[in-house]
Amino acid sequence: MKIGLKAGERLFINGAVIRAERKTNIELLNDAVFLLEAHVLQPEEATTPLRQLYFILQTMIIDPVSARAAQDMFHLVLGSIKSAFSNEEILKRLDDVEELAKTQRWFEAMKVVRGLYPVEAVVMDARQSEDETASPDVSAIPAGNEFSQRPQLAVV
């Protein structure tokens, strides 16, 4: 597989960080787990449930030493996300992500999650619109309890 890098661009391969000094092409001659810098999500960008899941997946690629702990977090967050969403497309694709994760195909799982960003945005925008237009029935909420039925961010 050939990878083109711009000057100063980073590439993460099997936990190692490689930075190109100038524009260059690299050819991987065997199987390696890699991630291009353009696909790296910064922690402050993990603002939705699916972006948090993506962040956890990328952590497994960037830091293989911590991959075991990240896998545990992945399964916890995945379960939380599945219970928060009812959208059939998201749920179906999350099943695909789970299958890819079982075989440690992290990058492919990340691609599936990234492809769901637009669907998640529509679902969350619709939910936010519902929340803004609905006047809550305060009497239906037990005293002392506050909750939301919107998809929540998992603590990562």
N, C-alpha and C positions, 0 to 999 in steps of 0.2 A: 504494500500500500504506500503510495506517495503522498506526502504532506508538504504543502507549501507554507512557509513562514515568512512574515514580514520582519524587517529590522526591529529588534526590541520585543517581538512577540514571544510569549512563553508557551511551552508545550509540557504537559504533565504525562509522563510515561512510567507506569508501574511504580508510582510514588515519587519518582525523580522529577525535578523541575529543570527544564532545559530552556534557555533563552537564546534566541538567534541574535547574533551580533549584527548581521546584515541579512538582506533577503536571501533565503536559501530554500532548497527542497531537501526533504529527508525521505528516505525510503525504508520502511520497516520490512524486514525480510522474514520475520516470524510473528507469531501471535503476541500481542502486547495490549495491555489495557492503557488507553491514552485518552487525553482530553485536551482540546484546543482552548486557549485562553478566552476566545470569543464565546465559548459555551459555559464559562465559569460564572456562576451566580454569586454575588457578594452577599454576606449575611444580612445586610440592611435591605436587600431586595427580596428576601424571602418573606413576603407580606401576605401571602395567601396560602391556603392549605396545600395546593399542588406545588407551589414554589418551595414550600418547606420540604415536601417530599423530594423534590428535585435536588435541593441543597444536601439532603442526607445522602442521596445516591452519589452525588459528585464527591462528597467527603470520602466515600469508599474507594473512589478512584484516586483522589489526590493523596490520601493518607491511608495506605493499605494496612499499616500497623494498627490503626484505630477502627478498621473495617468491621471487626466483630461487634464492638459496642455500637457502631453505627447501624449494623444490621438489626440489632435488637430494637434500636430507636425507629428504624424503618418500619418494622412490623407493627410496632405500637402506633405510629403515626398513620400508617396505611389503614389499619383497622378503624382508627378514629375518623379518618376521612371518609371511608366507605359508609360508616354509620351516619355521617353528617349530610351526605349527598343522596338525592333520590334520582338524579338524572341518569337515565339508562346508558347513554353513551359514556359518561364518565365512569360509571360502575363497571361496564364491560371492559373498557380500556385499562382500568385499575386491576382487573383480573389478569389482563395480559402483562401488566407491569409486575405483578406478583409472580407470575410464571417465569418471566425473564430473570427476576431476582433470585429465584430458586436455583438457577443455573449460573449465577453470578455474571449475568450479561448486563452490567450496570449501565453502560453507555446506551445500549438499545432501550433499556427501561427509561433512561433520561429522555431519549427522543420521543417516546410515547407520552411521557408526562408533559414535556414541552409542547407537544401537539395539542394537548388538552387546555392550554392556557386560554385560548379564545372562548371555548365552551364554558370554562369556569367563570370567565368575566361576565358572560351573558347571564349565567345562572345567578351569580352573586349580585349583578346589577338589578335583575328582576326581583330578587329577594329584598334588596335594599329599597327598591321602589315600593314593594308591598309593605315593608315596615314603616316607610314614611307616610303612606296613605292610610294605613289602618290605624284607627284609634284604639289603643289597648284597653281591654276590659280589665281594669285593676281589680275588680271583685273576684275575678277568676284566678288570680295569683295568690297562693297561700301566703299569709303574713310572714315576713322575714326571708322569703325566698325570692331570688332574682335569677332569671335564666333567659336564654335566647335560643331560638331554634335554628338560627342561621349556622352555616358551616363555620366552625371556630378554628383559629390557628392553634396548632399543637405547640406545646412548649418544647423547644429544641435547645 
